[in-house]
């Protein structure tokens, strides 16, 4: 596992990642808007819309069970619930259809707060503490498993992929939204400049935490490119793995099905 220029032991990466997200939790949402110029909202809107949760709910007459891994403050979960709710009233029984799982308690706390503000019932949405590498759920529990801007923070990506496949029902769908690699040389040069100069500066001035945002840029640079991640989905046992680029490959969506 690499962190910056040197290799760091696993425990150290885990505590670094956890420190980063504890530090950024309170201004996480504002910083996302600022750094991506609001783009992350469009990426997430499109990502959730294409899951087709509403259509699935309409077809089966019940809400699909969705697990959002590394779900943080609930950006994917709130969109998913909105989509499902268009078709179905809140479910009367447990278990709740949408589960946000994250390793960081502070991110989850911000998420719970948002749920209260939006009057989203705890019957529809739960926030669980959990590590993506060892998910605390039985095999074949969910219809959908998503992870959005989370995979690159996980120490053992392959273990996390296998876990996410394990908790999916046969035929269940996995979708990963994550920063990826820009291949066009011109766009890449502009993007590199923005990442190296602008993002750490914004982190220092707005969130008063330059190292956390230097970590962000570094973690994007180190994350496997589109084709490598695709083969790791296959290696983790996903059927029909595919990907599509968004915004020149600044982000990519990787998908697969549990066999
Ligand atoms: N999914 C949310 C979104 O799209 O806005 C949050 C993304 S945030 C950039 C990354 C999240 O990954 C953080 O909330 C962090 O706590 C979580 N995370 C990092 N390592 C993790 C792990 N091993 N297991 C579960 N969550 C993890």
Boltz pocket constraint, residues with backbone or C-beta under 6 A from the ligand:
constraints:
  - pocket:
      binder: B
      contacts: [[A, 17], [A, 21], [A, 69], [A, 70], [A, 71], [A, 72], [A, 73], [A, 74], [A, 75], [A, 76], [A, 101], [A, 102], [A, 103], [A, 104], [A, 107], [A, 130], [A, 131], [A, 132], [A, 133], [A, 147], [A, 148], [A, 149], [A, 150], [A, 153], [A, 154], [A, 155]]
      max_distance: 6.0
